[in-house]
Amino acid sequence: MIIKDKAIKSGNSAQEKAGIKQELDVAFYLRRAFKDHDQVFVFNDLKFRHNQETAQIDHLVLYPYGFVLIESKSITGEVKVNAQEEWTRSYNGKWQGMPSPIKQVELQQLLFREMLLEYKAEMLGNNLGLMQEGFGGRCWDNLCAVSSNAIIDREAMPNNISKQIAKSEFLVEKLNSIMKLRNPVLRAINVLDTRPKFKQSEMATICTFILSQDVVEKAKNKVTPQPSRAENLNIKATNTSPIADTLRLNNDAVWKAPTDKKLATLVVAAVAASDSVETLQLTCKKCGLGPKLTASYGKYGYYTVCDNCSGNTSMKQSCPSCKSKKTKVSKKRESYTLNCQECEVSTALVI
């Protein structure tokens, strides 16, 4: 399940544009693989503050046994890592040093773990047994996803670093080898797999907590969640969820651990808020006005009628993400969404 999709940004320099494209590419592969997965929750472009420090995680994967943090890195040319784990890359025929993305994601993980550990009891409860080890005893992995056109010199690269680097198109395969998710029936009889596992209710609580700490997400306007999304989440309220507590966080925001009856509703709200991050303001193609439009439906699909000049404008637009014209408009109640058939990004249409 994609809890938070990658926001569309515009870069000024060629380097910024390449970095944004790489993050979008990685988000695309994650969405293709896990958008309908009921055990894998993906957060893209997560920015949070804790203990007077700020960190940004390009991609975060939560699964029943732990977390995987992914750093996207746009590299055109060849990349090498020496025995001291120092990185260099070729650019325009010249070699130059570069910061280690593995060290960067390790720092992000450290701060993220500190934040989760501080509120462990509120999310997981106080009755932690041998198989319920909070966050410290979970699986924690870091990966670096590099551009598909990069040349990786793995022969001289330390083995531990090589295992943490994957090209974008091989990232999902790498994740699957790390997560080792099995059918629930097979998992029950596999006595060799002793990894502590989050309950579904705990994962729902963790998702809502993480999203509540996202600096970018909190700054955006939320929309009313659609109850039908709960069926897709496959998360049911149980009697094992934590007792509701009110916390005063470092940024003076108040977070409440969800109660049993609120679990599905809160995660649906998180997903709905994530789905509405990308928006497109419709305007009249005749006079250029936006706010004075009325939605309508006709022979050629959904369109808007301008209250100012009575001009008609089709809601079908090019995808804001990949610019593809292979899009479709869908309606749910009074909301309209532009769905791209190429990159599968959904954009809320603002009328």
TORVO-990047 format. One record per residue (C-alpha): x, y, z. Coordinates in pm, 1 decimal, padded with zeros to 6 digits. Example, Ala and Ser with C-alpha at 12.3 -4.5 7.8 and 13.67 -1.06 7.14 Angstrom:
// residues 2
<pt><u>01230.0</u><v>-00450.0</v><w>00780.0</w></pt>
<pt><u>01367.0</u><v>-00106.0</v><w>00714.0</w></pt>
//
This chain:
// residues 351
<pt><u>00000.0</u><v>00000.0</v><w>00000.0</w></pt>
<pt><u>00133.6</u><v>00343.8</v><w>-00092.2</w></pt>
<pt><u>00070.3</u><v>00556.5</v><w>00215.5</w></pt>
<pt><u>00245.6</u><v>00863.9</v><w>00075.2</w></pt>
<pt><u>00325.6</u><v>00905.5</v><w>-00293.5</w></pt>
<pt><u>00609.1</u><v>01110.2</v><w>-00436.5</w></pt>
<pt><u>00519.6</u><v>01477.4</v><w>-00469.6</w></pt>
<pt><u>00577.2</u><v>01641.0</v><w>-00807.3</w></pt>
<pt><u>00853.0</u><v>01900.4</v><w>-00787.5</w></pt>
<pt><u>01034.1</u><v>02120.3</v><w>-01036.4</w></pt>
<pt><u>01409.4</u><v>02164.7</v><w>-01034.6</w></pt>
<pt><u>01611.4</u><v>02461.5</v><w>-01152.7</w></pt>
<pt><u>01945.0</u><v>02301.2</v><w>-01237.8</w></pt>
<pt><u>02009.5</u><v>01991.9</v><w>-01447.2</w></pt>
<pt><u>02138.5</u><v>01816.7</v><w>-01135.6</w></pt>
<pt><u>01818.6</u><v>01890.9</v><w>-00940.9</w></pt>
<pt><u>01601.5</u><v>01771.0</v><w>-01229.2</w></pt>
<pt><u>01802.0</u><v>01447.2</v><w>-01253.1</w></pt>
<pt><u>01763.7</u><v>01388.2</v><w>-00879.8</w></pt>
<pt><u>01386.9</u><v>01442.7</v><w>-00896.1</w></pt>
<pt><u>01356.6</u><v>01207.8</v><w>-01193.0</w></pt>
<pt><u>01547.9</u><v>00935.6</v><w>-01007.5</w></pt>
<pt><u>01317.3</u><v>00964.5</v><w>-00704.8</w></pt>
<pt><u>01012.1</u><v>00946.7</v><w>-00932.2</w></pt>
<pt><u>01155.0</u><v>00639.0</v><w>-01104.5</w></pt>
<pt><u>01206.0</u><v>00462.6</v><w>-00772.0</w></pt>
<pt><u>00857.4</u><v>00563.6</v><w>-00654.6</w></pt>
<pt><u>00719.0</u><v>00420.0</v><w>-00978.0</w></pt>
<pt><u>00877.8</u><v>00077.4</v><w>-00921.6</w></pt>
<pt><u>00761.9</u><v>00073.5</v><w>-00558.7</w></pt>
<pt><u>00408.8</u><v>00164.3</v><w>-00662.9</w></pt>
<pt><u>00398.8</u><v>-00104.0</v><w>-00932.4</w></pt>
<pt><u>00511.2</u><v>-00371.8</v><w>-00687.0</w></pt>
<pt><u>00334.1</u><v>-00279.7</v><w>-00363.2</w></pt>
<pt><u>00031.9</u><v>-00058.5</v><w>-00433.6</w></pt>
<pt><u>-00204.0</u><v>-00353.3</v><w>-00366.0</w></pt>
<pt><u>00013.4</u><v>-00531.0</v><w>-00108.6</w></pt>
<pt><u>-00153.7</u><v>-00559.2</v><w>00232.5</w></pt>
<pt><u>00172.2</u><v>-00625.7</v><w>00423.2</w></pt>
<pt><u>00394.3</u><v>-00355.4</v><w>00274.7</w></pt>
<pt><u>00343.3</u><v>00016.9</v><w>00339.1</w></pt>
<pt><u>00547.5</u><v>00269.8</v><w>00139.9</w></pt>
<pt><u>00621.0</u><v>00633.1</v><w>00226.8</w></pt>
<pt><u>00788.8</u><v>00851.9</v><w>-00036.6</w></pt>
<pt><u>00960.7</u><v>01183.0</v><w>00036.8</w></pt>
<pt><u>00923.4</u><v>01168.6</v><w>00415.8</w></pt>
<pt><u>01059.3</u><v>01467.3</v><w>00606.7</w></pt>
<pt><u>01045.1</u><v>01477.4</v><w>00987.0</w></pt>
<pt><u>01191.1</u><v>01658.1</v><w>01286.7</w></pt>
<pt><u>01307.2</u><v>01506.2</v><w>01613.2</w></pt>
<pt><u>01526.5</u><v>01627.0</v><w>01895.4</w></pt>
<pt><u>01588.2</u><v>01958.5</v><w>01714.2</w></pt>
<pt><u>01718.3</u><v>01771.9</v><w>01407.9</w></pt>
<pt><u>01560.2</u><v>01737.4</v><w>01062.5</w></pt>
<pt><u>01594.7</u><v>01441.7</v><w>00828.4</w></pt>
<pt><u>01447.8</u><v>01351.1</v><w>00491.1</w></pt>
<pt><u>01398.3</u><v>00992.1</v><w>00379.6</w></pt>
<pt><u>01352.2</u><v>00946.7</v><w>00005.8</w></pt>
<pt><u>01160.7</u><v>00619.6</v><w>00044.9</w></pt>
<pt><u>01059.3</u><v>00425.3</v><w>00355.6</w></pt>
<pt><u>00917.6</u><v>00071.8</v><w>00351.2</w></pt>
<pt><u>00734.1</u><v>-00067.8</v><w>00653.1</w></pt>
<pt><u>00662.0</u><v>-00441.9</v><w>00652.7</w></pt>
<pt><u>00564.0</u><v>-00687.4</v><w>00929.7</w></pt>
<pt><u>00923.6</u><v>-00755.1</v><w>01035.7</w></pt>
<pt><u>01077.9</u><v>-00410.2</v><w>01018.4</w></pt>
<pt><u>01184.8</u><v>-00118.4</v><w>00803.1</w></pt>
<pt><u>01387.0</u><v>-00049.9</v><w>00489.4</w></pt>
<pt><u>01516.2</u><v>00301.6</v><w>00417.1</w></pt>
<pt><u>01603.0</u><v>00382.0</v><w>00056.1</w></pt>
<pt><u>01817.9</u><v>00669.0</v><w>-00066.3</w></pt>
<pt><u>01769.8</u><v>00760.9</v><w>-00432.2</w></pt>
<pt><u>02085.0</u><v>00876.7</v><w>-00608.3</w></pt>
<pt><u>02108.0</u><v>01004.2</v><w>-00964.5</w></pt>
<pt><u>02441.7</u><v>00891.4</v><w>-01104.1</w></pt>
<pt><u>02527.8</u><v>00926.9</v><w>-01471.6</w></pt>
<pt><u>02857.3</u><v>00756.4</v><w>-01542.1</w></pt>
<pt><u>03064.4</u><v>00518.6</v><w>-01331.7</w></pt>
<pt><u>03070.7</u><v>00489.6</v><w>-00953.0</w></pt>
<pt><u>03343.2</u><v>00335.0</v><w>-00738.1</w></pt>
<pt><u>03377.2</u><v>00272.7</v><w>-00364.5</w></pt>
<pt><u>03718.7</u><v>00195.5</v><w>-00211.6</w></pt>
<pt><u>03806.5</u><v>-00017.3</v><w>00090.8</w></pt>
<pt><u>03754.3</u><v>00284.0</v><w>00318.7</w></pt>
<pt><u>03398.2</u><v>00312.3</v><w>00180.8</w></pt>
<pt><u>03476.7</u><v>00644.3</v><w>00010.8</w></pt>
<pt><u>03271.3</u><v>00713.7</v><w>-00301.5</w></pt>
<pt><u>03389.0</u><v>00857.6</v><w>-00633.3</w></pt>
<pt><u>03209.5</u><v>00895.7</v><w>-00964.8</w></pt>
<pt><u>03290.9</u><v>00999.9</v><w>-01317.3</w></pt>
<pt><u>03122.5</u><v>01309.2</v><w>-01458.7</w></pt>
<pt><u>03198.2</u><v>01447.3</v><w>-01804.4</w></pt>
<pt><u>03503.5</u><v>01225.6</v><w>-01822.1</w></pt>
<pt><u>03645.1</u><v>01345.9</v><w>-01488.3</w></pt>
<pt><u>03653.6</u><v>01163.1</v><w>-01155.3</w></pt>
<pt><u>03542.0</u><v>01342.1</v><w>-00842.0</w></pt>
<pt><u>03452.6</u><v>01249.4</v><w>-00487.9</w></pt>
<pt><u>03094.8</u><v>01240.3</v><w>-00365.4</w></pt>
<pt><u>02924.0</u><v>01198.8</v><w>-00026.1</w></pt>
<pt><u>02839.5</u><v>00840.2</v><w>00062.5</w></pt>
<pt><u>02463.0</u><v>00788.0</v><w>00022.6</w></pt>
<pt><u>02492.5</u><v>00484.6</v><w>00253.5</w></pt>
<pt><u>02631.5</u><v>00701.0</v><w>00534.9</w></pt>
<pt><u>02360.5</u><v>00955.2</v><w>00462.4</w></pt>
<pt><u>02078.7</u><v>00702.2</v><w>00496.7</w></pt>
<pt><u>02241.4</u><v>00558.2</v><w>00810.3</w></pt>
<pt><u>02212.7</u><v>00899.4</v><w>00976.9</w></pt>
<pt><u>01849.4</u><v>00921.7</v><w>00868.3</w></pt>
<pt><u>01780.7</u><v>00578.8</v><w>01011.6</w></pt>
<pt><u>01943.8</u><v>00668.3</v><w>01343.0</w></pt>
<pt><u>01721.5</u><v>00973.6</v><w>01393.2</w></pt>
<pt><u>01411.4</u><v>00785.7</v><w>01273.2</w></pt>
<pt><u>01475.0</u><v>00500.5</v><w>01518.0</w></pt>
<pt><u>01525.7</u><v>00746.6</v><w>01802.9</w></pt>
<pt><u>01187.2</u><v>00902.7</v><w>01726.9</w></pt>
<pt><u>01007.9</u><v>00566.6</v><w>01716.8</w></pt>
<pt><u>01179.4</u><v>00439.6</v><w>02032.4</w></pt>
<pt><u>01076.2</u><v>00749.1</v><w>02225.6</w></pt>
<pt><u>00709.0</u><v>00672.6</v><w>02160.2</w></pt>
<pt><u>00737.1</u><v>00292.7</v><w>02154.0</w></pt>
<pt><u>00503.6</u><v>00233.5</v><w>02447.3</w></pt>
<pt><u>00231.7</u><v>00453.5</v><w>02299.0</w></pt>
<pt><u>00239.1</u><v>00268.8</v><w>01966.7</w></pt>
<pt><u>00312.3</u><v>-00090.3</v><w>02070.7</w></pt>
<pt><u>00196.4</u><v>-00098.2</v><w>02432.3</w></pt>
<pt><u>00392.1</u><v>-00168.6</v><w>02748.1</w></pt>
<pt><u>00352.2</u><v>-00546.2</v><w>02757.2</w></pt>
<pt><u>00644.5</u><v>-00639.1</v><w>02535.1</w></pt>
<pt><u>00746.3</u><v>-01004.0</v><w>02554.1</w></pt>
<pt><u>01040.9</u><v>-01193.5</v><w>02407.4</w></pt>
<pt><u>00882.8</u><v>-01200.3</v><w>02063.9</w></pt>
<pt><u>00760.7</u><v>-00842.7</v><w>02087.3</w></pt>
<pt><u>01081.3</u><v>-00643.1</v><w>02091.0</w></pt>
<pt><u>00957.8</u><v>-00294.4</v><w>02019.1</w></pt>
<pt><u>01154.2</u><v>-00122.9</v><w>01740.2</w></pt>
<pt><u>01514.8</u><v>-00191.7</v><w>01834.9</w></pt>
<pt><u>01480.7</u><v>-00565.8</v><w>01780.6</w></pt>
<pt><u>01318.7</u><v>-00537.6</v><w>01438.1</w></pt>
<pt><u>01485.8</u><v>-00576.3</v><w>01101.6</w></pt>
<pt><u>01650.7</u><v>-00252.5</v><w>00986.7</w></pt>
<pt><u>01800.6</u><v>-00227.1</v><w>00639.2</w></pt>
<pt><u>01935.2</u><v>00055.1</v><w>00423.2</w></pt>
<pt><u>01955.9</u><v>00063.5</v><w>00043.8</w></pt>
<pt><u>02082.8</u><v>00302.7</v><w>-00219.8</w></pt>
<pt><u>01889.9</u><v>00303.9</v><w>-00549.6</w></pt>
<pt><u>02106.8</u><v>00443.1</v><w>-00830.1</w></pt>
<pt><u>02016.1</u><v>00542.0</v><w>-01184.5</w></pt>
<pt><u>01964.2</u><v>00264.0</v><w>-01436.3</w></pt>
<pt><u>02232.0</u><v>00407.3</v><w>-01665.6</w></pt>
<pt><u>02500.2</u><v>00410.8</v><w>-01394.2</w></pt>
<pt><u>02802.2</u><v>00181.1</v><w>-01421.2</w></pt>
<pt><u>02876.1</u><v>00017.5</v><w>-01085.2</w></pt>
<pt><u>03228.4</u><v>-00114.2</v><w>-01029.6</w></pt>
<pt><u>03147.7</u><v>-00398.7</v><w>-00789.3</w></pt>
<pt><u>03479.4</u><v>-00585.6</v><w>-00820.9</w></pt>
<pt><u>03680.2</u><v>-00346.8</v><w>-00601.5</w></pt>
<pt><u>03380.8</u><v>-00242.8</v><w>-00390.7</w></pt>
<pt><u>03346.3</u><v>-00369.7</v><w>-00030.8</w></pt>
<pt><u>03094.9</u><v>-00656.6</v><w>-00025.1</w></pt>
<pt><u>02876.2</u><v>-00496.5</v><w>00241.5</w></pt>
<pt><u>02840.7</u><v>-00180.9</v><w>00029.3</w></pt>
<pt><u>02772.7</u><v>-00377.1</v><w>-00288.6</w></pt>
<pt><u>02484.0</u><v>-00555.2</v><w>-00116.8</w></pt>
<pt><u>02325.1</u><v>-00220.2</v><w>-00032.4</w></pt>
<pt><u>02332.4</u><v>-00078.8</v><w>-00387.7</w></pt>
<pt><u>02072.9</u><v>-00160.2</v><w>-00651.3</w></pt>
<pt><u>01977.0</u><v>-00005.5</v><w>-00981.7</w></pt>
<pt><u>01619.8</u><v>00121.9</v><w>-00990.4</w></pt>
<pt><u>01480.2</u><v>-00164.6</v><w>-01197.9</w></pt>
<pt><u>01628.5</u><v>-00424.6</v><w>-00958.2</w></pt>
<pt><u>01516.7</u><v>-00250.1</v><w>-00638.6</w></pt>
<pt><u>01194.8</u><v>-00448.9</v><w>-00587.5</w></pt>
<pt><u>01382.0</u><v>-00776.3</v><w>-00633.0</w></pt>
<pt><u>01631.4</u><v>-00659.3</v><w>-00369.3</w></pt>
<pt><u>01352.0</u><v>-00560.8</v><w>-00131.7</w></pt>
<pt><u>01180.6</u><v>-00895.9</v><w>-00167.7</w></pt>
<pt><u>01504.3</u><v>-01075.0</v><w>-00082.3</w></pt>
<pt><u>01534.0</u><v>-00859.7</v><w>00231.6</w></pt>
<pt><u>01172.8</u><v>-00878.5</v><w>00350.8</w></pt>
<pt><u>01125.4</u><v>-01252.5</v><w>00281.1</w></pt>
<pt><u>00748.6</u><v>-01227.7</v><w>00303.8</w></pt>
<pt><u>00559.8</u><v>-01553.0</v><w>00286.5</w></pt>
<pt><u>00204.5</u><v>-01672.7</v><w>00271.9</w></pt>
<pt><u>00054.2</u><v>-01649.3</v><w>00625.8</w></pt>
<pt><u>-00010.2</u><v>-02026.0</v><w>00627.6</w></pt>
<pt><u>00347.0</u><v>-02103.1</v><w>00527.7</w></pt>
<pt><u>00475.0</u><v>-01850.9</v><w>00780.3</w></pt>
<pt><u>00295.0</u><v>-02034.4</v><w>01060.3</w></pt>
<pt><u>00473.3</u><v>-02362.7</v><w>00991.4</w></pt>
<pt><u>00817.5</u><v>-02215.5</v><w>00922.6</w></pt>
<pt><u>00975.9</u><v>-02257.4</v><w>01265.1</w></pt>
<pt><u>01312.9</u><v>-02139.4</v><w>01135.1</w></pt>
<pt><u>01183.9</u><v>-01785.2</v><w>01084.2</w></pt>
<pt><u>01204.2</u><v>-01638.4</v><w>01434.0</w></pt>
<pt><u>01176.9</u><v>-01272.4</v><w>01337.7</w></pt>
<pt><u>00943.4</u><v>-01075.0</v><w>01569.5</w></pt>
<pt><u>00639.1</u><v>-00957.7</v><w>01376.9</w></pt>
<pt><u>00422.4</u><v>-00646.6</v><w>01403.1</w></pt>
<pt><u>00051.1</u><v>-00708.8</v><w>01446.5</w></pt>
<pt><u>-00177.2</u><v>-00554.6</v><w>01184.9</w></pt>
<pt><u>-00312.8</u><v>-00312.4</v><w>01442.5</w></pt>
<pt><u>00042.8</u><v>-00206.1</v><w>01532.5</w></pt>
<pt><u>00129.0</u><v>-00144.3</v><w>01168.5</w></pt>
<pt><u>-00180.8</u><v>00072.7</v><w>01132.0</w></pt>
<pt><u>-00077.1</u><v>00271.5</v><w>01438.4</w></pt>
<pt><u>00280.7</u><v>00309.8</v><w>01313.5</w></pt>
<pt><u>00156.2</u><v>00430.1</v><w>00973.2</w></pt>
<pt><u>-00060.4</u><v>00701.9</v><w>01122.0</w></pt>
<pt><u>00219.3</u><v>00810.5</v><w>01356.6</w></pt>
<pt><u>00476.9</u><v>00835.4</v><w>01077.2</w></pt>
<pt><u>00241.6</u><v>01033.9</v><w>00856.2</w></pt>
<pt><u>00155.1</u><v>01265.2</v><w>01145.6</w></pt>
<pt><u>00525.5</u><v>01353.0</v><w>01179.1</w></pt>
<pt><u>00578.7</u><v>01431.5</v><w>00809.9</w></pt>
<pt><u>00660.2</u><v>01801.5</v><w>00785.9</w></pt>
<pt><u>00545.1</u><v>01830.2</v><w>00423.1</w></pt>
<pt><u>00224.0</u><v>01631.8</v><w>00473.3</w></pt>
<pt><u>00115.2</u><v>01834.7</v><w>00776.0</w></pt>
<pt><u>00146.6</u><v>02154.8</v><w>00573.7</w></pt>
<pt><u>-00099.7</u><v>02034.3</v><w>00309.8</w></pt>
<pt><u>-00476.3</u><v>02053.7</v><w>00317.0</w></pt>
<pt><u>-00646.1</u><v>01727.7</v><w>00406.4</w></pt>
<pt><u>-00953.8</u><v>01589.1</v><w>00236.2</w></pt>
<pt><u>-01237.8</u><v>01381.8</v><w>00377.2</w></pt>
<pt><u>-01140.2</u><v>01013.1</v><w>00348.7</w></pt>
<pt><u>-01353.7</u><v>00775.0</v><w>00146.4</w></pt>
<pt><u>-01471.0</u><v>00481.4</v><w>00365.1</w></pt>
<pt><u>-01450.9</u><v>00239.5</v><w>00073.0</w></pt>
<pt><u>-01069.9</u><v>00252.4</v><w>00089.3</w></pt>
<pt><u>-01084.6</u><v>00051.8</v><w>00414.9</w></pt>
<pt><u>-01169.6</u><v>-00259.8</v><w>00214.8</w></pt>
<pt><u>-00845.8</u><v>-00228.8</v><w>00018.0</w></pt>
<pt><u>-00634.0</u><v>-00182.5</v><w>00329.8</w></pt>
<pt><u>-00733.6</u><v>-00522.0</v><w>00474.1</w></pt>
<pt><u>-00655.1</u><v>-00388.2</v><w>00822.9</w></pt>
<pt><u>-00909.5</u><v>-00479.3</v><w>01087.9</w></pt>
<pt><u>-00942.2</u><v>-00343.3</v><w>01439.0</w></pt>
<pt><u>-00840.0</u><v>-00591.7</v><w>01708.3</w></pt>
<pt><u>-00817.5</u><v>-00595.8</v><w>02084.6</w></pt>
<pt><u>-00437.3</u><v>-00575.3</v><w>02069.6</w></pt>
<pt><u>-00398.7</u><v>-00209.5</v><w>01976.1</w></pt>
<pt><u>-00245.7</u><v>00037.0</v><w>02225.4</w></pt>
<pt><u>-00448.5</u><v>00243.8</v><w>02465.5</w></pt>
<pt><u>-00509.0</u><v>00596.5</v><w>02336.0</w></pt>
<pt><u>-00259.6</u><v>00844.7</v><w>02480.3</w></pt>
<pt><u>-00205.1</u><v>01212.0</v><w>02405.4</w></pt>
<pt><u>00156.1</u><v>01315.9</v><w>02349.3</w></pt>
<pt><u>00322.8</u><v>01652.1</v><w>02329.5</w></pt>
<pt><u>00588.6</u><v>01619.0</v><w>02060.2</w></pt>
<pt><u>00898.7</u><v>01827.1</v><w>02002.4</w></pt>
<pt><u>00722.4</u><v>02037.4</v><w>01738.5</w></pt>
<pt><u>00430.0</u><v>02103.6</v><w>01978.1</w></pt>
<pt><u>00197.9</u><v>01885.0</v><w>01770.2</w></pt>
<pt><u>-00038.5</u><v>01653.8</v><w>01953.6</w></pt>
<pt><u>-00060.6</u><v>01292.6</v><w>01845.4</w></pt>
<pt><u>-00303.9</u><v>01034.1</v><w>01977.4</w></pt>
<pt><u>-00245.1</u><v>00663.0</v><w>01945.4</w></pt>
<pt><u>-00558.8</u><v>00526.6</v><w>01778.3</w></pt>
<pt><u>-00809.2</u><v>00317.5</v><w>01970.0</w></pt>
<pt><u>-00938.4</u><v>-00014.5</v><w>01840.5</w></pt>
<pt><u>-01247.2</u><v>00134.2</v><w>01676.3</w></pt>
<pt><u>-01049.7</u><v>00407.9</v><w>01504.6</w></pt>
<pt><u>-00769.7</u><v>00202.0</v><w>01350.3</w></pt>
<pt><u>-00916.0</u><v>00145.0</v><w>01005.4</w></pt>
<pt><u>-01055.3</u><v>00498.6</v><w>00987.9</w></pt>
<pt><u>-00720.4</u><v>00659.3</v><w>01072.3</w></pt>
<pt><u>-00524.2</u><v>00459.0</v><w>00818.1</w></pt>
<pt><u>-00787.7</u><v>00530.7</v><w>00553.7</w></pt>
<pt><u>-00748.7</u><v>00899.8</v><w>00635.7</w></pt>
<pt><u>-00372.5</u><v>00867.9</v><w>00599.3</w></pt>
<pt><u>-00404.1</u><v>00705.1</v><w>00258.8</w></pt>
<pt><u>-00668.7</u><v>00950.6</v><w>00143.3</w></pt>
<pt><u>-00451.8</u><v>01243.1</v><w>00248.4</w></pt>
<pt><u>-00159.1</u><v>01089.9</v><w>00063.8</w></pt>
<pt><u>-00365.1</u><v>01030.2</v><w>-00246.6</w></pt>
<pt><u>-00467.2</u><v>01396.1</v><w>-00252.6</w></pt>
<pt><u>-00113.6</u><v>01537.8</v><w>-00235.5</w></pt>
<pt><u>-00098.6</u><v>01582.2</v><w>-00612.9</w></pt>
<pt><u>-00353.4</u><v>01832.6</v><w>-00739.3</w></pt>
<pt><u>-00418.9</u><v>02006.9</v><w>-01069.4</w></pt>
<pt><u>-00611.2</u><v>02333.4</v><w>-01086.2</w></pt>
<pt><u>-00840.7</u><v>02330.5</v><w>-01389.7</w></pt>
<pt><u>-00883.7</u><v>02651.5</v><w>-01589.4</w></pt>
<pt><u>-01107.0</u><v>02755.2</v><w>-01873.7</w></pt>
<pt><u>-00920.2</u><v>02717.9</v><w>-02204.4</w></pt>
<pt><u>-01115.7</u><v>03012.5</v><w>-02346.1</w></pt>
<pt><u>-01075.0</u><v>03284.8</v><w>-02082.7</w></pt>
<pt><u>-00818.0</u><v>03128.4</v><w>-01849.5</w></pt>
<pt><u>-01024.1</u><v>03154.4</v><w>-01530.7</w></pt>
<pt><u>-01013.7</u><v>02873.2</v><w>-01276.0</w></pt>
<pt><u>-01239.6</u><v>02928.4</v><w>-00975.2</w></pt>
<pt><u>-01558.2</u><v>02988.3</v><w>-01175.8</w></pt>
<pt><u>-01608.9</u><v>02643.0</v><w>-01324.4</w></pt>
<pt><u>-01893.8</u><v>02393.9</v><w>-01307.2</w></pt>
<pt><u>-01839.1</u><v>02022.2</v><w>-01357.5</w></pt>
<pt><u>-02047.9</u><v>01842.2</v><w>-01617.7</w></pt>
<pt><u>-02060.6</u><v>01521.5</v><w>-01823.2</w></pt>
<pt><u>-02128.5</u><v>01472.2</v><w>-02192.5</w></pt>
<pt><u>-02067.4</u><v>01257.1</v><w>-02497.5</w></pt>
<pt><u>-01689.0</u><v>01297.2</v><w>-02475.9</w></pt>
<pt><u>-01658.3</u><v>01251.0</v><w>-02101.1</w></pt>
<pt><u>-01620.9</u><v>01489.0</v><w>-01807.9</w></pt>
<pt><u>-01572.2</u><v>01858.9</v><w>-01876.2</w></pt>
<pt><u>-01615.5</u><v>02198.1</v><w>-01710.6</w></pt>
<pt><u>-01838.6</u><v>02490.7</v><w>-01802.4</w></pt>
<pt><u>-01702.0</u><v>02835.6</v><w>-01730.6</w></pt>
<pt><u>-01941.3</u><v>03058.1</v><w>-01536.3</w></pt>
<pt><u>-01768.1</u><v>03361.9</v><w>-01683.7</w></pt>
<pt><u>-01765.8</u><v>03294.3</v><w>-02060.3</w></pt>
<pt><u>-01970.7</u><v>02970.1</v><w>-02087.3</w></pt>
<pt><u>-01674.0</u><v>02797.6</v><w>-02251.1</w></pt>
<pt><u>-01634.8</u><v>02420.3</v><w>-02225.6</w></pt>
<pt><u>-01302.9</u><v>02258.5</v><w>-02124.7</w></pt>
<pt><u>-01233.5</u><v>01886.5</v><w>-02108.9</w></pt>
<pt><u>-01113.0</u><v>01754.4</v><w>-01774.2</w></pt>
<pt><u>-00889.7</u><v>01509.1</v><w>-01957.5</w></pt>
<pt><u>-00541.1</u><v>01661.0</v><w>-01937.1</w></pt>
<pt><u>-00185.6</u><v>01543.3</v><w>-01987.7</w></pt>
<pt><u>-00037.9</u><v>01374.9</v><w>-01679.9</w></pt>
<pt><u>00141.9</u><v>01637.3</v><w>-01463.7</w></pt>
<pt><u>00396.0</u><v>01372.1</v><w>-01364.0</w></pt>
<pt><u>00512.5</u><v>01214.4</v><w>-01692.1</w></pt>
<pt><u>00330.7</u><v>01440.7</v><w>-01945.1</w></pt>
<pt><u>00163.9</u><v>01139.1</v><w>-02105.0</w></pt>
<pt><u>-00168.2</u><v>01196.3</v><w>-02283.3</w></pt>
<pt><u>-00289.6</u><v>00846.4</v><w>-02195.8</w></pt>
<pt><u>-00508.6</u><v>00954.9</v><w>-01906.8</w></pt>
<pt><u>-00861.6</u><v>00891.6</v><w>-01786.9</w></pt>
<pt><u>-01089.7</u><v>01093.1</v><w>-01559.1</w></pt>
<pt><u>-01282.0</u><v>00918.4</v><w>-01283.6</w></pt>
<pt><u>-01546.2</u><v>01054.4</v><w>-01047.6</w></pt>
<pt><u>-01623.3</u><v>00958.5</v><w>-00689.4</w></pt>
<pt><u>-01903.5</u><v>01157.9</v><w>-00529.7</w></pt>
<pt><u>-01804.5</u><v>01519.2</v><w>-00597.2</w></pt>
<pt><u>-01434.1</u><v>01447.6</v><w>-00650.6</w></pt>
<pt><u>-01264.0</u><v>01408.4</v><w>-00989.0</w></pt>
<pt><u>-00931.9</u><v>01232.2</v><w>-01043.1</w></pt>
<pt><u>-00698.5</u><v>01223.9</v><w>-01343.7</w></pt>
<pt><u>-00547.1</u><v>00873.6</v><w>-01371.3</w></pt>
<pt><u>-00238.2</u><v>00819.1</v><w>-01586.2</w></pt>
<pt><u>-00215.1</u><v>00483.2</v><w>-01766.7</w></pt>
<pt><u>00158.8</u><v>00523.1</v><w>-01822.8</w></pt>
<pt><u>00307.6</u><v>00608.9</v><w>-01480.4</w></pt>
<pt><u>-00007.7</u><v>00519.0</v><w>-01279.7</w></pt>
<pt><u>-00002.7</u><v>00849.1</v><w>-01087.3</w></pt>
<pt><u>-00344.1</u><v>00976.3</v><w>-00976.9</w></pt>
<pt><u>-00398.2</u><v>01351.9</v><w>-00961.7</w></pt>
<pt><u>-00688.6</u><v>01521.6</v><w>-00788.3</w></pt>
<pt><u>-00859.3</u><v>01775.8</v><w>-01017.4</w></pt>
<pt><u>-00941.9</u><v>02105.1</v><w>-00848.0</w></pt>
<pt><u>-01248.3</u><v>02281.5</v><w>-00990.2</w></pt>
//
